[in-house]
Amino acid sequence: MESIQDKVTPLGTELEVLGEMIAKFAAQSTPPYVILASPDKLENLFVMPRLIMCLAQNMYKHGDLTKAEYPGLIRIEHHLATLRITTKNLIRPNRLGAGFYSGMDDLRKRLAYTYGGAASMETWSDGKFFEVRVVIW
């Protein structure tokens, strides 16, 4: 039987890949404004592969990251045995209601497969911003 340790990757590795993606996009003519807030100590923190990348790609695809006053936010918090990952971004004009949320649905299914009942994911929008919160305990 596959254990959860067989299904996860170090958070530090995921953040390195994210940093490379942000740097790649920063080289564009209109670089995105994104803030990454994460714990200084990443040892012994693991997530399912591509979790952080899927959340970031959703921001880049559907968000408006061109405004310095409304940067996209990727916040990672760790307290006791709980890992909370939150993203928030301004919705790109003409994107509200766009898409079929298949990326978020797939991510929800992957979380359930990897963590069973030990993870949750919420998405919401106020019409101006889109937010995702993933909690793993």
C-alpha positions, 0 to 999 in steps of 0.5 A, spaced: 500 500 500 502 506 498 503 511 504 503 518 504 510 519 504 510 516 497 505 521 494 509 528 497 515 532 495 519 537 499 516 544 499 523 547 498 523 543 492 516 546 489 518 553 491 525 553 487 521 551 481 516 556 483 521 561 483 524 559 476 517 560 473 516 567 477 523 569 474 521 567 467 515 571 467 519 577 470 523 577 464 517 579 460 515 586 457 510 586 462 513 583 468 507 580 473 507 583 480 507 577 485 509 576 492 511 570 495 510 569 503 513 563 506 516 560 512 524 561 513 524 553 515 522 548 510 525 542 512 520 536 514 515 540 510 512 536 504 506 537 499 503 533 493 507 534 487 505 541 483 501 543 488 504 550 489 505 550 481 498 549 480 495 554 484 501 559 481 499 557 474 491 559 476 493 566 478 497 567 471 492 564 467 486 568 470 489 573 474 491 580 473 498 581 475 500 587 472 498 592 477 503 594 482 498 596 487 494 589 487 500 584 486 498 577 486 499 573 493 502 566 495 502 565 502 504 559 505 503 558 513 505 552 517 503 552 525 504 545 529 501 540 524 497 544 519 500 547 513 495 553 509 497 555 502 493 561 500 493 565 493 489 571 492 489 575 485 486 581 482 481 578 477 483 579 469 478 583 466 473 579 462 475 573 466 469 573 471 465 567 470 470 564 465 473 557 464 470 551 467 474 551 473 476 544 471 483 546 474 481 547 481 476 541 480 482 537 478 486 540 484 481 538 489 481 531 486 488 530 487 488 533 494 483 528 496 487 522 493 493 524 496 491 526 503 484 523 504 480 527 509 486 531 511 486 536 506 481 541 504 480 547 499 476 553 498 475 558 493 471 564 492 471 571 489 468 578 491 468 579 484 474 583 484 479 578 487 479 570 486 482 567 492 484 559 494 485 556 500 488 549 501 489 547 508 493 540 510 493 537 517 
